[in-house]
Amino acid sequence: MIFYLAPGHVTDGLFILIPSKNCWIAGDYLSNIEIPFVDDNLNDYILTLTKAQSILDQYKEITILITGHGDLAVSRMEIQNRITNDSFYLKSLGNKDDEKVDHLIKNTVFTQ
């Protein structure tokens, strides 16, 4: 098992990879049913999603993502989509452009 600190949602967030099982446990990150909640620090959350992208790029065998909320992701494409959507959402919040955020919320598609 490989552990990564994942601050942003909370200060003590954690990613756990189990490469031998092609599995990534993401805790409260990368849910398909809820927006990213920032209970700690927006910039740290964005950096954690950058780390998530690096993890996905580095560990080509990872095909299963287990989240604390929502459904399993069972393909690399689905994991990538979650990283991309959450990153876009959080960066939009950082821009403090209410019109962009409203557009994003109205047009975000969550898979079930």
N, C-alpha and C positions, 0 to 999 in steps of 0.2 A: 504494500500500500504506500502511496505517496501523498503527503499532506501539503497543502498550500494555505497560507493565511489569505483570507478573503474579506477584508474590511469594507465598510461602506454602508451596507444594510445595517449591520451592527459592528461593534469594534472587534469582536472575537469570532467573526465568520470564518468558515473553513470549507475548503474543497478537499475531497478525498478521491484519489484515483486508484482503481484496481485494474491495472493493465492486463493481468492474466485473465480477467473476466470481461474485458472490453467495457468497463463500467466506470462511470464518474458520478459521485454523489455530490450534489451542488448545494445542499442545504436549502436556505431560503432564496436562492438565486435561480434565475432562468425558468420561472414558472410559465406555463402556458395559459393560466387562468387569472393571473393578477398582474397588475403593473408593478414595476420595481419600486418598493417602498424604501425611502432613505430615512432610517432612524438614527444614523450616525453622521455620515459625511458624504456629500455628493461627489466631490473630487475623488475620494477613495473608492467610491462605488464605480465610477467611470474607469479608474485604474484597475479595479478588480475585473471588470468586463474586458479590458485590454489583456489582462492576464488569462482570462478564460479563452480568448481568441488564440493566444500563444499556446495554451495547453492543447486546444483542439488541433492546431497546426502541428504541434510536436508529436502528439500521440495519435498516429493515424489509425490505430486499432480500436480506439474508443468509438463505440456505436450506441451505447446505452447511457442515458442521463437520468438519474433519479433526483427529483426535487422534493423539497419539504411540502410544497403545495402544488397540486396539479398532477398531470399525467406524466408517465415516463416519456422520454423522447427515445425513439428506437432507430434513429438514423442520424448520420452525420449532418445531413441537410437540415433536419429538424433542429438539431443542436445549433447549427450555424444560424438558422433563422431566429432562434431565441436570442442568441448573442447580439445579432444585428439589430433586432427590434428593440431590445432593452437598451442598447448603446444609443440608438437614435433617440429614444424617449428621454433618457437622462441628459444627453447633450442638449436636447431641446429645452429641458428645464433650466440648464445652465445658462442658456441664452436669454432666459427670462422674457421670451417673446410669446406673450399670451395667445396671439393668433396662431402661431405655430403649434403650441401645446394643445390648443383646442382642436386644431385640425388633426393632430396626431391621435388624440384620444378618440375622436369620432371615426377615424379610419384604421385603427388598430384592429387586427384580426387575431383572435385567440383560437387556437385549434383545440378541439375537444377529443 
